[in-house]
Structure formats: C-alpha cells, structure tokens
Amino acid sequence: MSAPSLLRDTECFLHEKIPLSLAMGVKVESHDKDGLILTAPLAANHNHLGTAFGGSLSALATLAGYALLWLEL
C-alpha cells in the first residue's frame, strides 16, 4: 500500500470508528519510522480565549497513540 493511500485509509478508519476525530477535523499528515503526525484545525478546537481547547488536545494525543499502535500492528 502506498504511503498516501495508507495515510488516507488511516484517516478514514479514525473518522469511521471514532466520530469525534471527524468532528475535530483530524488529518493524518505523515507516518514514518520516526512516528505519526496528526493535526486538527484550531477553528474547530478552540476555547473562549481562542487557544486550543484542552479536551481537543487530549483527544488528539489519545488518537495519535491509538492510530500509531493500529498502524504498527
């Protein structure tokens, strides 16, 4: 499976199995031997101060750990 296809498939998997990832706008940016990078737009994940919402940061970190484990297995 090619790298872009693997990234797209991983993103679709997260959005299908964990709907919060879709609501947050999570994107799988890259995956290589050094790790996995997920991003989420600030616009959909900000608090009343305009900074990243703590719950979104926590969810993104949890999703990254889950997705990396899923990719490695």
N, C-alpha and C positions, 0 to 999 in steps of 0.2 A: 504494500500500500504506500503510495507516495506521501510525502510529508504534508502538503496542503490538504490532501484527502483525509489523512489521519487527524489533522487539526480540526477540520470541518466536522468529521464524524464524532470526535470527542465533544465538540461544542454542541452538536445536535443531541448527543447522548445526555449531556448535562441538562439541556433545556427540556428534554422529554421526561427524564427521570426526576429532576429537581426543578420544578416550575419557578422557584424563587430565582434561579440563575437567569431565566428568561426575563422575568420582571426587572431584574437588576441590570440587564443588558450585558451580561458577562460574555466576553470574547476570549477565545484561546489564541493568544498571539504567537507563542512558539513552544516547542518542546524539543529538547536535545539531551545529550548525555549529562549536561550540567543542571538540568531542571526543566520546569514548566512555568510559563508566564501567562497569567490570566489578567484581564483588565475589565474594568467596569466604568462607565461614564459617570462623572461627578453629578451631572444634571439629574440623573435618576437615583442618586445615592447620597444626597446632601442633607444636612440638618438645618435648623433655623439660623445658624451662623454662616451658612454657605460652605462649610467644610464637610469632609466625608463623614457620614453617619457611622458611628461605632458599630452598630449592628451589621451594616453593609461590609465594613472592613473585616469583621469577624467571620461573616458568611463567606466572603471572598477567600480568606485564608483557609477555611474549612473545605471549600470547594476545590481549592488548589491541591490540598493534601489528598482529598478523595480522588480527584482526577489523575494526579500523578501515580497514585497506587494502582488505579484502574489501568492506566497506560502501561505500567511496568509489569502488571500481571498478564 
